[in-house]
Amino acid sequence: MENSPFLMSDSAARASPPAPVDGLTLTFKDLSYSIVDRTGKESKYLLEGISGCVKPGEVLAVMGPSGAGKSTFLDVVAGRKGKIGTQHGQIMLDGSERPMKKYSSYVTQNDAVIGCFTVRETIMWAVELNLPSSVTKRERLDKVQELLSQFGLTKCADSKVGDLLTRGISGGEKRRLSIAIQLVKEPKVIFLDEPTSGLDSAASFKVMEAIRDLARRRGCTVVCSIHQPSPSTYELFDKVLFLARGRTVYFGPNAGADAEYFKSIGHTIPTHVNVPDAVLDSINVDFLGDEALANTRIANFDQSWNSSSAKSDRLAEVEREIALAKTKATDVATIIGGGDYTHGFFKQVGILTRRNTSNALKNILLFWVRCAMYIAMAILMGTTWWRMSLNQNTVQDRFSAIFFSIAFLAFMSVAGIPGVLEEREVFYRERLNRTYSVGAYVIANTIVSLPFVMVIAIAFTVPAYWMMGMNGGAANFFRFLGFLWLALYVAESVVIMIAAIFPIFVAALTLASFFNGLEMVTQGYFVRRQNIPSFWLYGFHYWNYQKWSWEALIANEFVGLTFDCNRGPNDACFCSIPSSLGSKACTFSGDDILAEYGYTDYSYWKSAVCLVALILFFRIIFYVTLRLKKPKV
């Protein structure tokens, strides 16, 4: 009978001791981590006095009930806590304190992937970003196929991952995909936070088996938090660390030594009971209903561990591994491949530009929803402002058409927020693992947005401009298109800046809408510039991107045109705008209109420069925000 890829056996499940391989030995000694409580006076310890080591090729499982400190332990050892809290103790790689982020990869619980790509495409882009240029195309394709097979994704390889609009792969398949793309570059130290969450027992086993095999084959040092693994999955781990309220309950081998230890302290585990289930039942004190009793039980486990020979053995092992690591002749830079990133800056920009372009083409939430909406709005406006004649009755109509073209199109840039936020989650994950620099991401984003914003500007301008009967010169048409494009690109820059600062959909939508409303009010259409109060004039009007595009477009529309005045009884001439064309002419010029409204100081170049400056300003804030903001994934 043909074996299922998820069929388990005791012989396959049991972890064989890792053979000696080159890699990095992770040691942590007397590790504690505390934060200040809400009163600001006392420290609350989330981790306390944890010691141990994980050798190359070994897999350590960190277990404990909710709130035990599993994720905190991973974050502290992986160097993700930054300046939050106070950390004591030593964390070393090969006997020396080193920047852990440089040498490791961290697989988070959040499955941050781009939904419009297929599973195969997602892994291929991870391969492009994480494998060096020296790897051939054939080798890249083989790597993709290897990961698809290892993580049980072959069947859904050509299915889309799925997003808000498209149903894709299952949650379990997405979890396996998230792990697979993080293991592309086979880092020497791997941290996994709940890698089997959302998976059934068979899938959990195969995922952990693939991770264990990678550790054996490549000499990776693996640390993962996990919640109540099945017996077969549990046997894949070389070492286990049981935590309770941040304290060590047991650290050491799991091949029978764990059960022997708990038996020695009076907690015998029956042979038919899964060890982690029995241990977690004993150390979970959340449901005792008596805090004093809970504290006593945890204190007893802590005291038993601190006075045990098992702890003495572990401390001796830590000291021995530190001393041994310092005598190794192997250069750490050689082991990890050297360098902060796989690719140089410009190569990063190139790959990200290609990936973002593919995403923009496939993800209708980024640009195509707006494109369809703008075409519909162009037809609506064209049929409403149909073929405006050149008389004074249409002057205000032309002002309104230009204002609405800028204001509505810029305002609806908020429609791209869902796509921006999805992409931002992927950026946070990839930045966390030093896949590329923030600068490369920002530049690639800037490059890709340019043509797509131009496409949606063209989609609106081509039908609307001619249907409304705007100034018919070719130069006027292209000038209208150019300034509308710049205005939309500023609006796009504002949206991604706000989404970076407030990466929550409702918050980003609210603030972006408010910002565009503020721009509409202070740009000079509703209230003439000379009537705007000083605070709003100097604080907002002169920094308003809609002001600069508005002034350029009304000059573009009116300069060079002549408008007929109304005639009354006896052919009397009634002009709403003072005319400079002479007393006998019952007409006035577009320049007369601009003079009447106070826009004689227009300058196309000045408006263009100011719009470009605003684009750069918001993009720089976007960059600085991404640089300073700690990823929350």
ABEGO torsion letter per residue (X at the ends): XBBBAABBBAAAABBBBBBBBBEBBBBBBGBBBBBBBAAGABBBBABBGBBEBBBBGBBBBBBEBBGAGAAAAAAAAAGAAEABEBBBEBBBBGGBBBBAAAABBBBBABBBBBAABBAAAAAAAAAAAABBAABBAAAAAAAAAAAAAAAGAAAAAABBAEBAABBBBBAAAAAAAAAAAAAAAGBABBBBBGAABGBBAAAAAAAAAAAAAAAAAAGBBBBBBBBGBBAAAAAABABBBBBBGGBBABBEBABGAAAAAAAAAGBBBBAABBAAAAAAAAABAAAAGBAAAAAAAAAAAAAAAAABAAAAAAAAAAAAAAAAAAABABBAAAAAGEEABABBAAAAAAAAAAAAAAAAAABAAAAAAAAAAAAAAAAAAAAAABGBBBBAAAAAAAAAAAAAAAAAAAAAAAAAAAAAAAAAAAAAAAAAAGABBAAAAAAAAAAAAAAAAAAAAAAAAAAAAAAAGBBABAAAAAAAAAAAAAAAAAAAAAAAAAAAABABAAAAAAAAAAAAAAAAAAAGAABBAAABBAAAAAAAAAABAAAAAAAAAAAAAABGBBBBBBBBBGGBBBBABBBAAEAABABBBAAAAAAAAGAAABBAAAAAAAAAAAAAAAAAAAAAAAAABBBBX
